[in-house]
Each structure stands twice: as structure tokens, then as C-alpha cells.
């Protein structure tokens, strides 16, 4: 049997936007999802370049294989879905969430994908800069407090 070679690329993952439901209803939901991003990336050994948790959708930029990108978002949805089901007494909420996984080709495209993810909270008029949005990597990238 020949081992399958994994081609590492940058992938931008976007979940569909709910118009009538929220992924994250309170601060504890955001905190749980932040932890799940860390757990899943560590478990699957996937490099997270950027991510943002919006109230009704999620964006993630990963460096990994396409199979690992799919496993990452599927595992994240599953773990957060279990948490959400227990907390809100609903089932199969995240099973219906559609996902788009797009390969990002080229350095400029990778930079644009990361910038798009970081600036999502600004585009949604939630805050003036990503530094003020705690539910993603933007506050790390735009940290105005040098140490």
C-alpha cells in the first residue's frame, strides 16, 4: 500500500451565516469555542494562522492539508455542538452548518485571507479595530500594548 502524500496549503474555512440563530449567545459560549479551537488544532497538529468567532458564523485560516482542514472544522463543530446541545438542550444544531473550505494560492492571497478574517469584526461594525475584539486572533495581531 502506498502512503498518501499530504499537500500542505493555506485554507480559508468559512461557515454559513445564520440569519435567525446564534452560534454564541454569551461570553461562556465564546470562551468554550476559543478553547475548542486550541484543543482541536493541538489534537490534529494543524497550524491556525488566524480565526474569528462571530455571533452567527466562524472564519479560520489554517496551514495544513485539505483533509486536515476538513477534519479540523468537523471536529470543532462536533465538540462545540456537544457543548451547545448540553447547554441549550438542542440537538443536531451544528450538523446542518454548511462549510466552505477554499485553498488560498499565493502570498498576497494568504495575506488577504488573514486580513479578511482579522477585520471581520470591524466590517460588522462591532469594534473600531480588531484589537478590541477578544474572540479571535485579531487582538494578538493588533496588540497596541508592546511588552
Secondary structure, 3 states (H helix, E strand, C coil): CCCCCCCCEEEEEEECCCCCCCCCCCHHHHHHHHHHHHHHHHHHCCEEEEEEECCCCEEEEEEECHHHHHHHHHHHHHHHHHHHHHHHCCCCCCCCCCEEEEEECCHHHHHHHHHHHHCHHHHCCCCCCHHHCCCECHHHHCCCCCC
